[in-house]
Amino acid sequence: MKKNNPISFLEDSFLMIKEYLEGEINPKKAFFDVKFIEQLKQETVSLLSLCEMLNADEKTLKALNSLVNHSASKEVQYKAEHFFLSDLITVYNQQLQSEDEKSRFVLAYYYDVLRNHKFADVKAIQTLNNLVANSDFKTNLDNIRKNNALYSVDNKANQSFLITALSQTKSDKLQQTLNAINSFAKLAFNLSFEKETLDKIVAESKKVETNSAIDEFLEGDSLEKVLAELNQLVGLEKVKTDVKELINLLEIQKKRQSEGLKNIEITLHTVFLGPPGTGKTSVARLLARIYKHLGFLSKGQLYETDREGMIAGFVGQTATKVDKVVQESLGGVLFIDEAYALSQNIMGNDYGSEAVNTLLKRMEDHREDLSVVVAGYTEPMKIFVESNPGLRSRFNRFFYFDHFTAEQLYQIFEGFCKNADFIINEDAKEKLSDTFDLLVDKKDDSFGNARVVRNLFEKCVQNQANRIIKLPKISKKTLKTFTEEDIPEPKDTQEQVSFSIDK
């Protein structure tokens, strides 16, 4: 199973840390038996399969990630495993009055499977019973609960992200997910959610927002805070300048209006040009909040879609899909990724033109409270904008996103490390620098920039785990440190990037 690790966690199997067994324990006490562990394995194997299906659904992952507060890195995308673990911790926290050794073991077991892909050895039944009786085990499990609970965009805990997102996207995996959470509650606390309770949870989740257009305007947010976040983004100096100049223009227009002076018509619709992984979505999200603060939009949320989200397979249905997307974007920014695909006659029909014409009409209808950002590769986007007179007239503001330099790619890698509690030793730093120099030297227009860095970071995490798992004793410093051995060879990384593009 491919792992994504933006959250700090123990790389070793949590249920195999022998230091816990050094304290005084009752070796005769049995909290669970072999049959119970076999049942746990059966349930978690099914859960892993469900995670794989959810991770393969880009729409679901987008909806999930729009719910969570990505405080440290906007480029990090959490996977289904992170959301499942957070949701299980929420269930666990709600039942703390019933917590005992058995429930702690269940949570630890799920943690090991979801985060480390480790299954406790059923043959070590007595050792496992001894383990959960140790006070240090409870302390470390409490830390796991604290460090792996995700927070919503309004900084609240105790939210079922999976149920919320799957309800909003009308996913056919909703019932299967409910069953998985219900199974955990039953195994840990002998608690079975009644159907009425589950229906109530789903109904409450649907009230949060429609689809994945989650209002990310935080209470206590300010224009100064947004600008600080903009300045913290790696690189993008030209884009940062363009955004600040746009802010100046909008603020002066507001002052002119307050003095009773006439204003020129300013369009908030923008074209983002550039390769993938350069922060286009992050900047669009910041723009939505900026427009909200300046009073040009009522909500300030970001709604992200693409060709698939706007074009249907039959005549007349495309307009309905576009209307739905626009309706859910009102008050915020509608971000259309790879927008040039709308004008590409992929399926041999003209539904793309229907989508564009419907979108242009809705942009005019809602020009007072909607901003549309279209994004994609530079040359195809220029062709797209020029393909329709309506597009040319409504999109006259262009932001150019450049490839990151080798130094900037290294800074992004450092950001991932900081977010996940990793440090890089000197030899590893040199090897990483060589890697990014080679990647930049060999890049083409399809180079994924920050996405490539994220994939490399995940590979380093996996390599580090394979290296330190063999050590007789694993210290906190060992858990945190990347060494030269953990960094793939620069040529191997470059070849992998080229292979992915060719494939």
N, C-alpha and C positions, 0 to 999 in steps of 0.2 A: 504493500500500500504506500502510495506516495505521501510524504508528510510535508505539512506546511507549519512552520513554527514561529509565529510572531510573538508567542507568549512564553514567559519563563516557565520551565518545568524540568523535572529530574529526568535525565536521559536514561539512567539505569532503571531497571524494573523496580517500581516502588515496593512490590511485595517480595523482593529478593535482597533487600538491604540487611545484611546480617548483623549490623551494629545494634539493631533493635533488640536482638535476642540476648544481649549482654546483661540486661536488667533482671530483677527478680520477677518471676512469673509463676503461674500455676500450671505445671506441665500436664495435669490431669483434666483440666477443663476443656471441653469441646463445645464450641459455639456453632459449628456446622460440620457436615460430614462429606464424604466423597460424592455422594449423589447430588448434594447441593452444588458443589463446585462444577460437576459435569453439566448441571442445568444452567449455571451461570455461563459456561463456555458456549453452550448451545444458543443462548439468548444473545450473547455479544457477537458471535459469528454472524448472526442474522443482522445485527446492528451495523457491523462493518459493511455488509453487502448493501444495506440501505444508504450508508454514507457514500459509497461509491456511486450509487445512482443519483443522489442529490448533488454530488460534486460534478457530475457530468451534465447537469442541467444549469446552463449559464443564467437563465432567467431566475431560477431559484436562488443561486448564489448572489446575484445582484440584489435581489429583494432582501436577503438575509443581511448582507453587508451594509445596505442602506439603513438598517435598523440600529446598527451598533456604532458606538463612539470610537472611531479610529483616532485616538488623541495624538499618537506620536508619529504615525506615518500614513498618509493618505494612500500610498501605493500598496500597502499591505492588504491582501484579501484573505479573510478567514475562510476556512473550509467547514464542511458539515460537522467534522469531528469536534471542532471548537464549540460550535453552537450546541451540539448534543451534550457535551460535557458541562457547559454553562447551564443548560436547562435542567440537567440531572442534579447539579449542585443547588439550583433553585428549589427543586422538589425536596432535596435533602434538608436544606435550611428551614423549610416550612414544617419539617417534622422533627426538629431537634429535640423536642420533649420526649420523643420515642427512640432517640439514638442509643445504640448499644454496640457491642463488639461485632455482632453479625452485620448490622447495617453499615458500620465503618468498613468492614471487609468488602461488602458489595460495592460501595463507592470506589474503594481502592482498586478493586478488580476492573471495574469499568474504566477507571482512569488509566490503568496500565494498558488496556486493550486499545482505547481511543487515542492515547497520546504516544505510547511506546510500542504498540503492537506486540505486547508480551502477554502470554497466558500463564497464569500461576500453575505450577506443577501439581497435579492432582495427587501424585504419590507422596507429596510432602504435607499431607493433611495435618499431622500433629504440629509440624513446624509453623504452618500458617495459623493454626489456632493459638500457638504460643506468641506468634508475632503480633496479632491484634490485641493481645492482653497487655502489651507493653505500653507504658505511658508516652514514650517518645513517638510511638506509632500514631497515637491520637494527635499529638502536637503537630507532627508533620502533615497529617491528613487535614488538619485545620488550616495549615498554610496552603495546601493545595486548593482547598475550597475558596480561600481568599484570593489566591493569585490567578485562578482560572475562571472566575465569574466575570462575564462580559457585562458592559454597561450600555444602556440605550443612548441614543443621540441626545436625550435630555438628561443624561447622567444618572439614570435610575437603574437600580438592580432589581432582581426578582421578577424578571420578565421572561416569558417563554418566547424566545426569538423564533424557534422553529414553527410553533403553532401559528404565531402571528404572520410570518412570511408565507407559509404554505396556505393559510386561509386567504390571504390577500391575492395570491397568484392562482388560487383555485387549483392547486396541485393535486394530482391523483395519488400523491404519496402522503397526504395528510393523515388518513386513517392509519396507515402503516406506522407513521411517526408517533401518533397518539398511542398505538399499541406498544411501541417500544418504550415510551416513557412510563406507561402504565405497568409494563413488565418490571421495570426497575423499581417502581414504588412498591410493587407486590413482593419482590424478592428482598428488598431492604427493610421494609416496614410492615409487610403483610397488609398493605393498603391497596385497595382496588378502587379506582375512580369509577363511580357510577356514570351511566350514559348521560344523565342530566348534567352532571358536573362537567363532563367533557364538552357537551354542547354549549354550556355557559362560557367555558374557557375560549372556545372557538368564536362565539359571538362577541366576547369582549375584545378579542384580538382583531376582529374585523373593524371595530370602532376606532382603532388607532389611526388608520388612514386607508385610503383605497389604493390597491395595487402596491407598487414599490415607490410611489412618490411620497416619501416620508419627509415631513417638515423638519429640516435640520437647523432652523433658526433657534438657537439656544437661549434660554432665559439668562439674562445678564450679559449677553453678547453685545459687542460694540464695534463700530467701524475701526477703531484703533486696534482691537483684537484681531479683526480680519486682516488688516494690513500687516500686523506682526506675523501672522501665519503665512501670508504671502511672501514676506521677506525671508522666512525660514526655509522656503522651498529651495532646493539645490538648483543652481543655474537659473535659466529663464530670465536673464537680465532684460532682454528686449521686451518680453511679455510683461514683466513687472513695471517697466516704464510705461508701456501702453495702458495698463490698467490704472496706474496713478494719473496719467493724463486724462483718461476717461472720467475718473472721479472728479478731477478739477473742473472739467467741462460741465458735468452734471451739477456740481455744487454751485457754480456760477449761474447756471440756468435757473436754479431754485431761487437764488438771490434776486435775479432779474424779475422773476415772477412775483416775488414778494414786494418789489418796488413798482409793480404795475407795468413793467416793460414787456415788449413783445419778445418771444423766443423763437428760434429756429426749431424745426422738428428734428428731434434726435432719435435715431433708431437704437434700440438695445440689442437688435439681432446682429450676430457676429459669426464670422467664419474663422475656425481654428485650423491652421495648416501645419502639417508636420508629421513625422514618423510616430509609430506607437511607443508607449512607455515614456513619454516626455512630460506627463503631468497635465494633459488637456482636461481630463475629468476633474482633477483637483482644482484647477483654475476656474472651471465653470461653476463648481460648487461655491467657491469663494465669491465669484461674481454675483451669484444668486443672493448671497447674504449682503453684499455691498449694495445692490439695488434695493433690497429691503430697508437697509439703514437710511438710505438717501430718500426713501419715500416713493421710489419708482415702481416697486412691486409690493403686493400686500402680504405675501407669506415668506418668500425667500427660500423655498425648497428647490431641490434639483430632481428632475425626472429624466432618467436615461433610457434611450431606446435605440433601435436600429431598423434596417429594412424589414426584418422579420416581424418587428413589433408594429409595423405600419401598413404592410401590404398583405392582402388576403388572396386566396386562390380563385375567387369567383367574382364576376362582375357585380359591382354595387357594394360588396363587403368591405373593400378597402377604405372607402369614405367613412364607414362606421368605425373602423379601427382607428383611423386618424382622429376622428371626433373624440373618441374615448381617451386617446393619448393627450390631446390638447386639453380636454376637460380636467384631467388629473394634473396637468402642468400649470393651470391658471394660478396666478399669484407668484409664480416662480420661473425657473429656467427649464426649458425643454432642450435636452442635450441629445442630438442625433449623431451617433458614431458611424463612421464610414458612410456619410450621407450620400456620396456619389453613387452608391449602389442603388439608390432610388431611381436613377435615370438609366440604369443598365438593364437591358431587356433580357434578364437572366432566364426567365421561364417562357419566352416567346410570346408574351402578352404586353399590354400597355398599362398594367396596373400601377407601375411606378409613376407614370405621368398623372394618373388619377390621384395618387397619394400626394404628389407635389402640388397639384392644383387645389386639392382640398386643404392642404396645409396653408398655402398662401391665402386662401379665403379666410381661414380661421385666424391667421395672424392679423389680418385686417380687422376682423370682427372684434378681436380682443387686444388690439394694439396698446390699450391703456394698462394692461396687467398681464403681459406675457412677453418673455424674452426667449428667442430661439437661437441656439448655438449649433451650427453644423460643423462637423469635424472630420478630418481624414487626411490622407496623403496629399501633398501640395498640388501636384499636377492634375490628378483626377478631380480634386475639389475645384480647381480653377475652371476646368471643363464643365463641371456640374453647375457652377454658378452662372456661367455664360450660356448654358443650354436653355435657359428660360428667362424671358424679359422680366417676369415678376420676381425671380430670384435676384437678378442684377439690381433691381430697384430697391429691394428690401434689405439686401446684405451688402453694405458698403464699408463695413469695418472688418479688418483682417488682422488676426494675431498670428505671428509666425513662431512656431516651436522648433528649435534646432536640436539636432543630436547632442547628447551630452559628451563632454570631453572625458578623457581617461581619468583625470583628477576628479571630475564630478561624479563619475561612476563609482569611484572609490569612496567618495563622501556618502553616496547613497548606501553602499554596503555598510559603512560605519553606522549609518542610521538604523539599518536593520539590526546590527549587532547591539546597539544601545537599547533598542526597543525590546530585545529578547535577552538581555543580560549576558552578552558575550563580549569578550575582549580578544584582541589579535596580538600575538607575539611578533617580535621584529622580523623573524624569518618568514612568517606567514604574510606580513605586510609587503615584503619585497616581492613575494610570489604573486600576490594579488595585483600589485602595481604592474608587473610584467603581463599578467592576464589581461588587464584592462587596456594596456598599451596595444596589445595584439588585437583585441576585439575592435578597438577603434580604427586601427590600421586596416583591418580586413572588412569593415562594415559595409553594407550597402543600404539602400533606401528602406529595406524591410527590417533593419536591425531593431530589436525590441527595447534597447536602452534599459530603463529601470526594471522591466519585466525580466530581462536577461540577468540582471543583478539579483533579483529575487530568486530566480531558479538556481543561480550559483550559490547563494546563501543557503538555500535548503539542502543543496548537495553537500556543502561543507558541514552542516549540522548532522547529516546522515553519516558522513565520513568520520566525524569526531566521535559519534556514538559507537561506530564499529571499532574505533581504536581504543576508547577508554573502557569499553565493556569487559575487556580482557584483563584489566588491571586489578590486582588484589585489593586495593583500597582507592576509593575515589573521593578526593577532597572537593570542596566547593570551588577552589581555584581551577582544578582540573575540569570540572563541569563547565566552567565559564570560558575556558581558553581555547582558541583556535591555534593550532600549530601548523607548520609548513606541511606536515603529513596530511592534514585535513583539507588542504586546498588542492583541487584537481590540477593536473598539469595544464598550463596555459593553452597548449596546442589542442589538448583534448576538449577543453571548454569551447575553443573557437570552432573545432570540427563539429561539436554537438550543435552549436548555434547554426552553422551552415547547413547541417543535415536537417534541422527542424524547418528551416526556411524552404529548402528544396522539397522536403516532404509535403 
